[in-house]
Amino acid sequence: MSVIYHERYLDHVQSWGHPESPERLKAIIAKLGEASFEAGIITPKPATPSELELVHTSEYIDMMKNFGEGYMDPDTYHHDDTYEIACLAAGGGLLAGTLAFDEHRPTFVIPRPPGHHATAMSSGGFCYFNNIAVAAEALLSRKKLPAKRVAIIDLDVHHGNGTHDIFFHRKDVLYISTHQWGIYPGTGHRELVGVKKGEGYTVNIPFNSGAGDRSFELAYQQVIEPIILQYKPSIILVSIGTDAHYRDPLADLALSSNGYLDLARNILKLSSRVCRSNTAFFLEGGYDVDVLAEIVTGIVATFDSHDYELEFTKKVDSDCVGEDALNYVIEVQKEYWEL
Ligand SMILES: [Zn+2]
């Protein structure tokens, strides 16, 4: 599995004590090195303005370029070099999507800044350009052998409001999100299913606090896998935040590291069934750096069929806290899919 990373990602800083810090990627790179996976790291080029314009308005791109120093929202600071590094993050996503799609090999891009809260014309939630949306649009719109349909699975604990809004009216992109209900950004209600031609192609799975491995396993078996099998995407892109882990300081879901790896394994198997193993993982959030490093390294190891011992595997959620929430989602989605 190729890991896509650029050293400049470490130069992106928010403010002192901010959870979205360079330490996150330093921990991942160190852990990949310990497990001897650093050899597979590939360096991307920056996305160009015309590539960003596949998703973002030219006014917003110009604003990003010229904003200077200051807060774009209370959690999202803009420095003089933010535009350049955000272009490299989006470029990492473009490379991850292209390699996965053209060479049928799974990729994992670990960009900073992350992307799934960025809309077509706004930043927010530590995000500036929507890396996964830019990658999806590039595959759909390219001249040579374009993708017909892209599925995006968003496993970050926060709802990916940016990706959700960008594709809410579209049927060539299926957006499925698991998230904790009631936290930032406050969006992702289960009855929001897309509009116009996009109706039925947005699947929101909001969980209450405490939902963990068993709830996610059921969500995978009863909603995610059956819908992807029916949708038949050309590629599966995954927004993976490790902030749904029980140790994460910013939220209250309860996935274990095992739970994450099971989901990743299932998605890889699913991609080999429906789309020639075309799958790319995009790092979003995750603020316990030890958990973050072990999950990313664990996924890379799993994909390469190496054993990797996990530390944070405390099993919780044997009562399946999310079952009622999931049953409600199934009722809503039955109108569009056989579930
Ligand atoms: Zn998050």
py3Dmol code that shows the C-alpha trace and the ligand (Angstrom):
import py3Dmol

protein = """\
ATOM      1  CA  MET A   1       0.000   0.000   0.000  1.00  0.00           C
ATOM      2  CA  SER A   2       1.459   3.358  -1.001  1.00  0.00           C
ATOM      3  CA  VAL A   3       1.503   6.129   1.594  1.00  0.00           C
ATOM      4  CA  ILE A   4       1.408   9.663   0.193  1.00  0.00           C
ATOM      5  CA  TYR A   5       3.025  12.351   2.321  1.00  0.00           C
ATOM      6  CA  HIS A   6       5.005  15.588   1.957  1.00  0.00           C
ATOM      7  CA  GLU A   7       7.400  17.046   4.548  1.00  0.00           C
ATOM      8  CA  ARG A   8       5.771  20.445   4.077  1.00  0.00           C
ATOM      9  CA  TYR A   9       2.645  19.037   5.770  1.00  0.00           C
ATOM     10  CA  LEU A  10       4.586  19.416   9.050  1.00  0.00           C
ATOM     11  CA  ASP A  11       4.992  23.181   8.538  1.00  0.00           C
ATOM     12  CA  HIS A  12       1.261  23.812   8.751  1.00  0.00           C
ATOM     13  CA  VAL A  13       0.396  25.114  12.235  1.00  0.00           C
ATOM     14  CA  GLN A  14      -2.821  26.464  13.686  1.00  0.00           C
ATOM     15  CA  SER A  15      -2.236  28.076  17.082  1.00  0.00           C
ATOM     16  CA  TRP A  16      -0.431  26.969  20.241  1.00  0.00           C
ATOM     17  CA  GLY A  17      -2.046  23.914  21.812  1.00  0.00           C
ATOM     18  CA  HIS A  18      -4.322  23.309  18.815  1.00  0.00           C
ATOM     19  CA  PRO A  19      -5.219  19.597  18.485  1.00  0.00           C
ATOM     20  CA  GLU A  20      -4.618  19.555  14.705  1.00  0.00           C
ATOM     21  CA  SER A  21      -0.846  19.775  15.151  1.00  0.00           C
ATOM     22  CA  PRO A  22       2.243  18.603  13.221  1.00  0.00           C
ATOM     23  CA  GLU A  23       2.784  16.056  16.039  1.00  0.00           C
ATOM     24  CA  ARG A  24       0.005  13.989  14.491  1.00  0.00           C
ATOM     25  CA  LEU A  25       1.938  13.262  11.310  1.00  0.00           C
ATOM     26  CA  LYS A  26       5.282  13.019  13.094  1.00  0.00           C
ATOM     27  CA  ALA A  27       3.824  10.178  15.184  1.00  0.00           C
ATOM     28  CA  ILE A  28       2.543   8.382  12.077  1.00  0.00           C
ATOM     29  CA  ILE A  29       5.851   8.694  10.219  1.00  0.00           C
ATOM     30  CA  ALA A  30       7.776   7.455  13.280  1.00  0.00           C
ATOM     31  CA  LYS A  31       5.460   4.454  13.655  1.00  0.00           C
ATOM     32  CA  LEU A  32       5.646   3.613   9.946  1.00  0.00           C
ATOM     33  CA  GLY A  33       9.446   3.761  10.290  1.00  0.00           C
ATOM     34  CA  GLU A  34       9.424   1.401  13.300  1.00  0.00           C
ATOM     35  CA  ALA A  35       7.377  -1.037  11.259  1.00  0.00           C
ATOM     36  CA  SER A  36       9.720  -0.545   8.242  1.00  0.00           C
ATOM     37  CA  PHE A  37       7.030   0.914   6.010  1.00  0.00           C
ATOM     38  CA  GLU A  38       8.722   4.237   5.290  1.00  0.00           C
ATOM     39  CA  ALA A  39      10.104   2.922   2.008  1.00  0.00           C
ATOM     40  CA  GLY A  40       6.654   3.017   0.421  1.00  0.00           C
ATOM     41  CA  ILE A  41       6.189   6.757   0.950  1.00  0.00           C
ATOM     42  CA  ILE A  42       5.500   8.839  -2.173  1.00  0.00           C
ATOM     43  CA  THR A  43       5.778  12.645  -2.420  1.00  0.00           C
ATOM     44  CA  PRO A  44       2.996  14.555  -4.236  1.00  0.00           C
ATOM     45  CA  LYS A  45       2.943  17.765  -6.250  1.00  0.00           C
ATOM     46  CA  PRO A  46       0.645  20.669  -5.347  1.00  0.00           C
ATOM     47  CA  ALA A  47      -2.831  20.840  -6.865  1.00  0.00           C
ATOM     48  CA  THR A  48      -3.114  23.633  -9.433  1.00  0.00           C
ATOM     49  CA  PRO A  49      -5.800  26.342  -9.258  1.00  0.00           C
ATOM     50  CA  SER A  50      -7.636  24.699 -12.170  1.00  0.00           C
ATOM     51  CA  GLU A  51      -7.667  21.373 -10.297  1.00  0.00           C
ATOM     52  CA  LEU A  52      -9.013  23.109  -7.181  1.00  0.00           C
ATOM     53  CA  GLU A  53     -11.672  24.769  -9.341  1.00  0.00           C
ATOM     54  CA  LEU A  54     -13.170  21.344  -9.991  1.00  0.00           C
ATOM     55  CA  VAL A  55     -14.700  21.826  -6.519  1.00  0.00           C
ATOM     56  CA  HIS A  56     -13.977  25.328  -5.204  1.00  0.00           C
ATOM     57  CA  THR A  57     -15.059  28.687  -6.610  1.00  0.00           C
ATOM     58  CA  SER A  58     -12.339  30.859  -8.143  1.00  0.00           C
ATOM     59  CA  GLU A  59     -13.313  33.649  -5.689  1.00  0.00           C
ATOM     60  CA  TYR A  60     -12.637  31.328  -2.742  1.00  0.00           C
ATOM     61  CA  ILE A  61      -9.313  30.112  -4.199  1.00  0.00           C
ATOM     62  CA  ASP A  62      -8.230  33.756  -4.690  1.00  0.00           C
ATOM     63  CA  MET A  63      -9.250  34.571  -1.137  1.00  0.00           C
ATOM     64  CA  MET A  64      -7.211  31.622   0.168  1.00  0.00           C
ATOM     65  CA  LYS A  65      -4.216  32.852  -1.831  1.00  0.00           C
ATOM     66  CA  ASN A  66      -4.440  36.427  -0.566  1.00  0.00           C
ATOM     67  CA  PHE A  67      -5.907  36.087   2.941  1.00  0.00           C
ATOM     68  CA  GLY A  68      -2.627  36.669   4.797  1.00  0.00           C
ATOM     69  CA  GLU A  69      -2.690  36.151   8.567  1.00  0.00           C
ATOM     70  CA  GLY A  70      -5.880  35.681  10.568  1.00  0.00           C
ATOM     71  CA  TYR A  71      -8.727  33.436  11.683  1.00  0.00           C
ATOM     72  CA  MET A  72     -11.018  32.055   8.972  1.00  0.00           C
ATOM     73  CA  ASP A  73     -13.243  30.579  11.699  1.00  0.00           C
ATOM     74  CA  PRO A  74     -12.588  30.304  15.452  1.00  0.00           C
ATOM     75  CA  ASP A  75     -10.771  26.949  14.970  1.00  0.00           C
ATOM     76  CA  THR A  76      -9.111  27.569  11.609  1.00  0.00           C
ATOM     77  CA  TYR A  77      -6.201  29.992  11.285  1.00  0.00           C
ATOM     78  CA  HIS A  78      -4.650  31.181   8.026  1.00  0.00           C
ATOM     79  CA  HIS A  79      -0.902  31.882   7.779  1.00  0.00           C
ATOM     80  CA  ASP A  80       1.050  33.210   4.805  1.00  0.00           C
ATOM     81  CA  ASP A  81       2.044  29.659   3.822  1.00  0.00           C
ATOM     82  CA  THR A  82      -1.383  28.038   4.377  1.00  0.00           C
ATOM     83  CA  TYR A  83      -2.411  28.291   0.727  1.00  0.00           C
ATOM     84  CA  GLU A  84       0.757  26.611  -0.520  1.00  0.00           C
ATOM     85  CA  ILE A  85       0.534  23.734   1.974  1.00  0.00           C
ATOM     86  CA  ALA A  86      -3.215  23.278   1.422  1.00  0.00           C
ATOM     87  CA  CYS A  87      -2.471  22.945  -2.324  1.00  0.00           C
ATOM     88  CA  LEU A  88       0.049  20.194  -1.470  1.00  0.00           C
ATOM     89  CA  ALA A  89      -2.599  18.452   0.652  1.00  0.00           C
ATOM     90  CA  ALA A  90      -5.075  18.508  -2.232  1.00  0.00           C
ATOM     91  CA  GLY A  91      -2.261  17.367  -4.558  1.00  0.00           C
ATOM     92  CA  GLY A  92      -1.676  14.389  -2.261  1.00  0.00           C
ATOM     93  CA  GLY A  93      -5.334  13.495  -2.598  1.00  0.00           C
ATOM     94  CA  LEU A  94      -5.172  13.765  -6.392  1.00  0.00           C
ATOM     95  CA  LEU A  95      -2.186  11.415  -6.487  1.00  0.00           C
ATOM     96  CA  ALA A  96      -3.859   8.947  -4.092  1.00  0.00           C
ATOM     97  CA  GLY A  97      -6.980   8.817  -6.269  1.00  0.00           C
ATOM     98  CA  THR A  98      -5.094   8.514  -9.559  1.00  0.00           C
ATOM     99  CA  LEU A  99      -2.705   5.772  -8.386  1.00  0.00           C
ATOM    100  CA  ALA A 100      -5.519   3.760  -6.832  1.00  0.00           C
ATOM    101  CA  PHE A 101      -7.711   4.061  -9.914  1.00  0.00           C
ATOM    102  CA  ASP A 102      -5.112   3.534 -12.637  1.00  0.00           C
ATOM    103  CA  GLU A 103      -2.974   0.897 -10.954  1.00  0.00           C
ATOM    104  CA  HIS A 104      -5.643  -0.883  -8.875  1.00  0.00           C
ATOM    105  CA  ARG A 105      -3.633  -0.609  -5.716  1.00  0.00           C
ATOM    106  CA  PRO A 106      -4.856   0.829  -2.419  1.00  0.00           C
ATOM    107  CA  THR A 107      -3.316   4.135  -1.354  1.00  0.00           C
ATOM    108  CA  PHE A 108      -3.317   6.105   1.886  1.00  0.00           C
ATOM    109  CA  VAL A 109      -2.744   9.867   1.808  1.00  0.00           C
ATOM    110  CA  ILE A 110      -1.953  11.539   5.135  1.00  0.00           C
ATOM    111  CA  PRO A 111      -2.344  15.234   4.338  1.00  0.00           C
ATOM    112  CA  ARG A 112      -2.322  18.235   6.596  1.00  0.00           C
ATOM    113  CA  PRO A 113      -4.458  20.258   6.519  1.00  0.00           C
ATOM    114  CA  PRO A 114      -7.369  17.804   6.323  1.00  0.00           C
ATOM    115  CA  GLY A 115     -10.329  18.534   4.053  1.00  0.00           C
ATOM    116  CA  HIS A 116     -13.807  17.181   4.677  1.00  0.00           C
ATOM    117  CA  HIS A 117     -15.246  20.310   6.367  1.00  0.00           C
ATOM    118  CA  ALA A 118     -14.261  22.605   3.476  1.00  0.00           C
ATOM    119  CA  THR A 119     -17.185  23.507   1.199  1.00  0.00           C
ATOM    120  CA  ALA A 120     -16.977  24.925  -2.330  1.00  0.00           C
ATOM    121  CA  MET A 121     -16.528  28.424  -0.931  1.00  0.00           C
ATOM    122  CA  SER A 122     -15.616  28.195   2.728  1.00  0.00           C
ATOM    123  CA  SER A 123     -13.034  26.792   5.112  1.00  0.00           C
ATOM    124  CA  GLY A 124     -13.778  25.544   8.617  1.00  0.00           C
ATOM    125  CA  GLY A 125     -13.058  22.846  11.165  1.00  0.00           C
ATOM    126  CA  PHE A 126      -9.278  22.897  10.432  1.00  0.00           C
ATOM    127  CA  CYS A 127      -9.960  22.400   6.656  1.00  0.00           C
ATOM    128  CA  TYR A 128      -9.306  24.727   3.675  1.00  0.00           C
ATOM    129  CA  PHE A 129      -9.584  22.696   0.450  1.00  0.00           C
ATOM    130  CA  ASN A 130     -11.663  19.524   0.308  1.00  0.00           C
ATOM    131  CA  ASN A 131      -8.975  16.986  -0.593  1.00  0.00           C
ATOM    132  CA  ILE A 132     -11.298  14.024  -1.127  1.00  0.00           C
ATOM    133  CA  ALA A 133     -13.851  16.004  -3.144  1.00  0.00           C
ATOM    134  CA  VAL A 134     -11.134  17.370  -5.448  1.00  0.00           C
ATOM    135  CA  ALA A 135      -9.824  13.822  -5.989  1.00  0.00           C
ATOM    136  CA  ALA A 136     -13.335  12.501  -6.742  1.00  0.00           C
ATOM    137  CA  GLU A 137     -14.075  15.278  -9.238  1.00  0.00           C
ATOM    138  CA  ALA A 138     -10.714  14.827 -10.960  1.00  0.00           C
ATOM    139  CA  LEU A 139     -11.451  11.136 -11.568  1.00  0.00           C
ATOM    140  CA  LEU A 140     -14.999  11.819 -12.797  1.00  0.00           C
ATOM    141  CA  SER A 141     -14.080  14.685 -15.121  1.00  0.00           C
ATOM    142  CA  ARG A 142     -10.832  13.523 -16.696  1.00  0.00           C
ATOM    143  CA  LYS A 143     -10.806  12.903 -20.432  1.00  0.00           C
ATOM    144  CA  LYS A 144      -8.978   9.582 -20.505  1.00  0.00           C
ATOM    145  CA  LEU A 145     -10.890   6.684 -18.926  1.00  0.00           C
ATOM    146  CA  PRO A 146     -12.896   8.666 -16.389  1.00  0.00           C
ATOM    147  CA  ALA A 147     -14.559   7.078 -13.367  1.00  0.00           C
ATOM    148  CA  LYS A 148     -18.314   6.617 -13.793  1.00  0.00           C
ATOM    149  CA  ARG A 149     -19.292   6.650 -10.134  1.00  0.00           C
ATOM    150  CA  VAL A 150     -17.362   7.419  -6.954  1.00  0.00           C
ATOM    151  CA  ALA A 151     -18.363   6.202  -3.488  1.00  0.00           C
ATOM    152  CA  ILE A 152     -17.088   8.162  -0.492  1.00  0.00           C
ATOM    153  CA  ILE A 153     -17.241   6.550   2.951  1.00  0.00           C
ATOM    154  CA  ASP A 154     -16.553   9.069   5.738  1.00  0.00           C
ATOM    155  CA  LEU A 155     -15.580   7.421   9.040  1.00  0.00           C
ATOM    156  CA  ASP A 156     -14.412  10.576  10.839  1.00  0.00           C
ATOM    157  CA  VAL A 157     -16.339  11.194  14.078  1.00  0.00           C
ATOM    158  CA  HIS A 158     -17.419  14.597  12.740  1.00  0.00           C
ATOM    159  CA  HIS A 159     -19.882  14.870   9.897  1.00  0.00           C
ATOM    160  CA  GLY A 160     -18.088  15.807   6.672  1.00  0.00           C
ATOM    161  CA  ASN A 161     -20.365  18.760   5.952  1.00  0.00           C
ATOM    162  CA  GLY A 162     -18.148  20.027   3.136  1.00  0.00           C
ATOM    163  CA  THR A 163     -18.140  16.779   1.150  1.00  0.00           C
ATOM    164  CA  HIS A 164     -21.845  16.267   1.955  1.00  0.00           C
ATOM    165  CA  ASP A 165     -22.812  19.697   0.568  1.00  0.00           C
ATOM    166  CA  ILE A 166     -20.584  19.504  -2.508  1.00  0.00           C
ATOM    167  CA  PHE A 167     -22.231  16.258  -3.685  1.00  0.00           C
ATOM    168  CA  PHE A 168     -25.746  16.583  -2.162  1.00  0.00           C
ATOM    169  CA  HIS A 169     -27.390  17.095  -5.586  1.00  0.00           C
ATOM    170  CA  ARG A 170     -25.321  14.491  -7.445  1.00  0.00           C
ATOM    171  CA  LYS A 171     -25.836  10.837  -8.205  1.00  0.00           C
ATOM    172  CA  ASP A 172     -22.379  10.151  -9.632  1.00  0.00           C
ATOM    173  CA  VAL A 173     -20.965  10.520  -6.109  1.00  0.00           C
ATOM    174  CA  LEU A 174     -22.429   8.456  -3.265  1.00  0.00           C
ATOM    175  CA  TYR A 175     -21.649   9.920   0.159  1.00  0.00           C
ATOM    176  CA  ILE A 176     -21.984   7.711   3.251  1.00  0.00           C
ATOM    177  CA  SER A 177     -21.020   9.166   6.642  1.00  0.00           C
ATOM    178  CA  THR A 178     -20.886   7.688  10.131  1.00  0.00           C
ATOM    179  CA  HIS A 179     -20.552  10.387  12.768  1.00  0.00           C
ATOM    180  CA  GLN A 180     -21.412  11.376  16.314  1.00  0.00           C
ATOM    181  CA  TRP A 181     -24.689  13.272  16.429  1.00  0.00           C
ATOM    182  CA  GLY A 182     -24.819  16.657  18.111  1.00  0.00           C
ATOM    183  CA  ILE A 183     -21.142  17.686  17.969  1.00  0.00           C
ATOM    184  CA  TYR A 184     -19.304  19.930  15.467  1.00  0.00           C
ATOM    185  CA  PRO A 185     -20.411  20.845  12.789  1.00  0.00           C
ATOM    186  CA  GLY A 186     -23.970  19.948  13.847  1.00  0.00           C
ATOM    187  CA  THR A 187     -24.991  18.623  10.427  1.00  0.00           C
ATOM    188  CA  GLY A 188     -25.624  15.101   9.087  1.00  0.00           C
ATOM    189  CA  HIS A 189     -29.233  14.402  10.058  1.00  0.00           C
ATOM    190  CA  ARG A 190     -30.323  10.895   9.045  1.00  0.00           C
ATOM    191  CA  GLU A 191     -33.275  12.205   7.022  1.00  0.00           C
ATOM    192  CA  LEU A 192     -31.043  14.229   4.702  1.00  0.00           C
ATOM    193  CA  VAL A 193     -30.689  11.945   1.670  1.00  0.00           C
ATOM    194  CA  GLY A 194     -29.712  14.283  -1.180  1.00  0.00           C
ATOM    195  CA  VAL A 195     -31.849  16.431  -3.513  1.00  0.00           C
ATOM    196  CA  LYS A 196     -33.012  16.359  -7.139  1.00  0.00           C
ATOM    197  CA  LYS A 197     -30.938  13.837  -9.117  1.00  0.00           C
ATOM    198  CA  GLY A 198     -28.910  13.229  -5.966  1.00  0.00           C
ATOM    199  CA  GLU A 199     -31.874  12.029  -3.918  1.00  0.00           C
ATOM    200  CA  GLY A 200     -30.934   8.722  -2.289  1.00  0.00           C
ATOM    201  CA  TYR A 201     -27.202   9.163  -2.864  1.00  0.00           C
ATOM    202  CA  THR A 202     -26.438  10.657   0.544  1.00  0.00           C
ATOM    203  CA  VAL A 203     -26.485   8.314   3.541  1.00  0.00           C
ATOM    204  CA  ASN A 204     -26.095   9.859   6.985  1.00  0.00           C
ATOM    205  CA  ILE A 205     -25.538   7.480   9.910  1.00  0.00           C
ATOM    206  CA  PRO A 206     -25.463   9.591  13.091  1.00  0.00           C
ATOM    207  CA  PHE A 207     -24.665   7.746  16.324  1.00  0.00           C
ATOM    208  CA  ASN A 208     -25.107   8.857  19.918  1.00  0.00           C
ATOM    209  CA  SER A 209     -22.107   8.844  22.252  1.00  0.00           C
ATOM    210  CA  GLY A 210     -20.839   5.402  23.227  1.00  0.00           C
ATOM    211  CA  ALA A 211     -21.403   3.668  19.891  1.00  0.00           C
ATOM    212  CA  GLY A 212     -18.369   1.546  19.078  1.00  0.00           C
ATOM    213  CA  ASP A 213     -17.162  -1.629  17.394  1.00  0.00           C
ATOM    214  CA  ARG A 214     -20.452  -3.564  17.402  1.00  0.00           C
ATOM    215  CA  SER A 215     -22.468  -0.568  16.176  1.00  0.00           C
ATOM    216  CA  PHE A 216     -20.034   0.107  13.355  1.00  0.00           C
ATOM    217  CA  GLU A 217     -19.908  -3.574  12.431  1.00  0.00           C
ATOM    218  CA  LEU A 218     -23.685  -3.599  12.074  1.00  0.00           C
ATOM    219  CA  ALA A 219     -23.617  -0.311  10.141  1.00  0.00           C
ATOM    220  CA  TYR A 220     -21.116  -1.870   7.768  1.00  0.00           C
ATOM    221  CA  GLN A 221     -23.073  -5.118   7.311  1.00  0.00           C
ATOM    222  CA  GLN A 222     -26.584  -3.685   7.131  1.00  0.00           C
ATOM    223  CA  VAL A 223     -26.081  -0.344   5.373  1.00  0.00           C
ATOM    224  CA  ILE A 224     -22.619   0.394   3.962  1.00  0.00           C
ATOM    225  CA  GLU A 225     -21.840  -2.896   2.192  1.00  0.00           C
ATOM    226  CA  PRO A 226     -25.304  -3.515   0.692  1.00  0.00           C
ATOM    227  CA  ILE A 227     -25.555   0.050  -0.630  1.00  0.00           C
ATOM    228  CA  ILE A 228     -22.055  -0.025  -2.162  1.00  0.00           C
ATOM    229  CA  LEU A 229     -22.806  -3.411  -3.800  1.00  0.00           C
ATOM    230  CA  GLN A 230     -25.946  -1.937  -5.370  1.00  0.00           C
ATOM    231  CA  TYR A 231     -24.263   1.356  -6.348  1.00  0.00           C
ATOM    232  CA  LYS A 232     -21.310  -0.363  -8.077  1.00  0.00           C
ATOM    233  CA  PRO A 233     -18.764   2.468  -7.814  1.00  0.00           C
ATOM    234  CA  SER A 234     -15.651   2.719  -9.998  1.00  0.00           C
ATOM    235  CA  ILE A 235     -13.620   3.554  -6.894  1.00  0.00           C
ATOM    236  CA  ILE A 236     -14.162   3.788  -3.130  1.00  0.00           C
ATOM    237  CA  LEU A 237     -12.606   6.796  -1.399  1.00  0.00           C
ATOM    238  CA  VAL A 238     -12.501   6.768   2.408  1.00  0.00           C
ATOM    239  CA  SER A 239     -12.325   9.812   4.669  1.00  0.00           C
ATOM    240  CA  ILE A 240     -10.764   8.275   7.736  1.00  0.00           C
ATOM    241  CA  GLY A 241     -10.512  10.200  10.981  1.00  0.00           C
ATOM    242  CA  THR A 242      -9.384   8.235  13.992  1.00  0.00           C
ATOM    243  CA  ASP A 243     -11.375  10.543  16.272  1.00  0.00           C
ATOM    244  CA  ALA A 244     -14.212   8.000  16.654  1.00  0.00           C
ATOM    245  CA  HIS A 245     -11.773   6.024  18.854  1.00  0.00           C
ATOM    246  CA  TYR A 246     -12.575   5.651  22.562  1.00  0.00           C
ATOM    247  CA  ARG A 247      -9.362   7.495  23.530  1.00  0.00           C
ATOM    248  CA  ASP A 248      -9.940  10.539  21.339  1.00  0.00           C
ATOM    249  CA  PRO A 249     -10.150  13.788  23.336  1.00  0.00           C
ATOM    250  CA  LEU A 250     -12.548  15.637  20.997  1.00  0.00           C
ATOM    251  CA  ALA A 251     -15.535  13.260  20.858  1.00  0.00           C
ATOM    252  CA  ASP A 252     -17.343  10.391  22.580  1.00  0.00           C
ATOM    253  CA  LEU A 253     -17.723   7.468  20.222  1.00  0.00           C
ATOM    254  CA  ALA A 254     -16.017   4.233  21.229  1.00  0.00           C
ATOM    255  CA  LEU A 255     -14.386   2.427  18.319  1.00  0.00           C
ATOM    256  CA  SER A 256     -11.270   0.458  19.260  1.00  0.00           C
ATOM    257  CA  SER A 257      -8.203   0.128  17.068  1.00  0.00           C
ATOM    258  CA  ASN A 258      -9.435  -3.381  16.194  1.00  0.00           C
ATOM    259  CA  GLY A 259     -12.780  -1.919  15.174  1.00  0.00           C
ATOM    260  CA  TYR A 260     -11.039   0.489  12.818  1.00  0.00           C
ATOM    261  CA  LEU A 261      -8.930  -2.243  11.267  1.00  0.00           C
ATOM    262  CA  ASP A 262     -11.959  -4.485  10.779  1.00  0.00           C
ATOM    263  CA  LEU A 263     -13.707  -1.658   8.923  1.00  0.00           C
ATOM    264  CA  ALA A 264     -10.627  -1.036   6.781  1.00  0.00           C
ATOM    265  CA  ARG A 265     -10.283  -4.751   5.973  1.00  0.00           C
ATOM    266  CA  ASN A 266     -13.949  -4.986   5.038  1.00  0.00           C
ATOM    267  CA  ILE A 267     -13.700  -1.956   2.765  1.00  0.00           C
ATOM    268  CA  LEU A 268     -10.653  -3.407   1.031  1.00  0.00           C
ATOM    269  CA  LYS A 269     -12.443  -6.719   0.461  1.00  0.00           C
ATOM    270  CA  LEU A 270     -15.504  -4.872  -0.785  1.00  0.00           C
ATOM    271  CA  SER A 271     -13.403  -2.822  -3.206  1.00  0.00           C
ATOM    272  CA  SER A 272     -11.894  -6.034  -4.590  1.00  0.00           C
ATOM    273  CA  ARG A 273     -15.446  -7.315  -5.219  1.00  0.00           C
ATOM    274  CA  VAL A 274     -16.895  -4.204  -6.871  1.00  0.00           C
ATOM    275  CA  CYS A 275     -14.076  -2.089  -8.277  1.00  0.00           C
ATOM    276  CA  ARG A 276     -10.817  -3.975  -8.837  1.00  0.00           C
ATOM    277  CA  SER A 277      -9.402  -2.931  -5.440  1.00  0.00           C
ATOM    278  CA  ASN A 278      -9.588   0.712  -6.440  1.00  0.00           C
ATOM    279  CA  THR A 279      -9.580   2.349  -3.040  1.00  0.00           C
ATOM    280  CA  ALA A 280      -7.851   5.333  -1.477  1.00  0.00           C
ATOM    281  CA  PHE A 281      -7.834   6.365   2.174  1.00  0.00           C
ATOM    282  CA  PHE A 282      -7.663  10.066   3.082  1.00  0.00           C
ATOM    283  CA  LEU A 283      -6.677  11.043   6.603  1.00  0.00           C
ATOM    284  CA  GLU A 284      -9.015  13.605   8.172  1.00  0.00           C
ATOM    285  CA  GLY A 285      -9.041  14.036  11.996  1.00  0.00           C
ATOM    286  CA  GLY A 286      -7.788  12.021  14.969  1.00  0.00           C
ATOM    287  CA  TYR A 287      -6.261  13.766  17.976  1.00  0.00           C
ATOM    288  CA  ASP A 288      -4.816  11.073  20.222  1.00  0.00           C
ATOM    289  CA  VAL A 289      -1.502  10.802  18.410  1.00  0.00           C
ATOM    290  CA  ASP A 290      -0.672   7.294  19.673  1.00  0.00           C
ATOM    291  CA  VAL A 291      -4.029   5.971  18.492  1.00  0.00           C
ATOM    292  CA  LEU A 292      -3.704   7.814  15.197  1.00  0.00           C
ATOM    293  CA  ALA A 293      -0.237   6.368  14.538  1.00  0.00           C
ATOM    294  CA  GLU A 294      -1.235   2.813  15.373  1.00  0.00           C
ATOM    295  CA  ILE A 295      -4.398   2.828  13.280  1.00  0.00           C
ATOM    296  CA  VAL A 296      -2.713   4.276  10.176  1.00  0.00           C
ATOM    297  CA  THR A 297       0.242   1.887  10.529  1.00  0.00           C
ATOM    298  CA  GLY A 298      -2.121  -1.002  11.283  1.00  0.00           C
ATOM    299  CA  ILE A 299      -4.105  -0.352   8.111  1.00  0.00           C
ATOM    300  CA  VAL A 300      -0.951  -0.127   5.989  1.00  0.00           C
ATOM    301  CA  ALA A 301       0.333  -3.364   7.578  1.00  0.00           C
ATOM    302  CA  THR A 302      -2.968  -5.150   7.049  1.00  0.00           C
ATOM    303  CA  PHE A 303      -3.141  -4.184   3.407  1.00  0.00           C
ATOM    304  CA  ASP A 304       0.390  -5.475   2.936  1.00  0.00           C
ATOM    305  CA  SER A 305      -0.461  -8.718   4.816  1.00  0.00           C
ATOM    306  CA  HIS A 306       1.966  -8.011   7.663  1.00  0.00           C
ATOM    307  CA  ASP A 307       1.189  -8.760  11.285  1.00  0.00           C
ATOM    308  CA  TYR A 308       0.976  -5.675  13.430  1.00  0.00           C
ATOM    309  CA  GLU A 309       0.232  -5.717  17.127  1.00  0.00           C
ATOM    310  CA  LEU A 310      -2.332  -3.170  18.317  1.00  0.00           C
ATOM    311  CA  GLU A 311      -2.276  -1.594  21.761  1.00  0.00           C
ATOM    312  CA  PHE A 312      -5.598   0.243  22.107  1.00  0.00           C
ATOM    313  CA  THR A 313      -8.065  -2.583  21.717  1.00  0.00           C
ATOM    314  CA  LYS A 314     -10.274  -2.264  24.792  1.00  0.00           C
ATOM    315  CA  LYS A 315     -13.547  -3.788  23.650  1.00  0.00           C
ATOM    316  CA  VAL A 316     -16.610  -1.766  24.398  1.00  0.00           C
ATOM    317  CA  ASP A 317     -20.101  -1.519  22.924  1.00  0.00           C
ATOM    318  CA  SER A 318     -21.084  -5.142  23.505  1.00  0.00           C
ATOM    319  CA  ASP A 319     -24.640  -3.822  23.988  1.00  0.00           C
ATOM    320  CA  CYS A 320     -24.551  -2.222  20.535  1.00  0.00           C
ATOM    321  CA  VAL A 321     -25.383   1.318  21.657  1.00  0.00           C
ATOM    322  CA  GLY A 322     -26.033   2.447  18.085  1.00  0.00           C
ATOM    323  CA  GLU A 323     -28.595  -0.186  17.118  1.00  0.00           C
ATOM    324  CA  ASP A 324     -31.710   1.991  17.402  1.00  0.00           C
ATOM    325  CA  ALA A 325     -30.067   4.835  15.495  1.00  0.00           C
ATOM    326  CA  LEU A 326     -29.070   2.387  12.787  1.00  0.00           C
ATOM    327  CA  ASN A 327     -32.573   0.923  12.495  1.00  0.00           C
ATOM    328  CA  TYR A 328     -33.903   4.424  11.931  1.00  0.00           C
ATOM    329  CA  VAL A 329     -31.341   5.026   9.163  1.00  0.00           C
ATOM    330  CA  ILE A 330     -32.398   1.756   7.525  1.00  0.00           C
ATOM    331  CA  GLU A 331     -36.056   2.851   7.569  1.00  0.00           C
ATOM    332  CA  VAL A 332     -35.090   6.118   5.838  1.00  0.00           C
ATOM    333  CA  GLN A 333     -32.788   4.485   3.251  1.00  0.00           C
ATOM    334  CA  LYS A 334     -35.116   1.573   2.404  1.00  0.00           C
ATOM    335  CA  GLU A 335     -36.908   3.934   0.079  1.00  0.00           C
ATOM    336  CA  TYR A 336     -33.803   3.985  -2.154  1.00  0.00           C
ATOM    337  CA  TRP A 337     -31.900   0.731  -1.509  1.00  0.00           C
ATOM    338  CA  GLU A 338     -32.633  -2.923  -0.783  1.00  0.00           C
ATOM    339  CA  LEU A 339     -31.691  -3.218   2.869  1.00  0.00           C
TER     340      LEU A 339
END
"""
ligand_1 = """\
1
ZN
Zn -13.052 14.799 12.965
"""
view = py3Dmol.view(width=600, height=400)
view.addModel(protein, "pdb")
view.setStyle({"model": 0}, {"cartoon": {"style": "trace"}})
view.addModel(ligand_1, "xyz")
view.setStyle({"model": 1}, {"stick": {}})
view.zoomTo()
view.show()
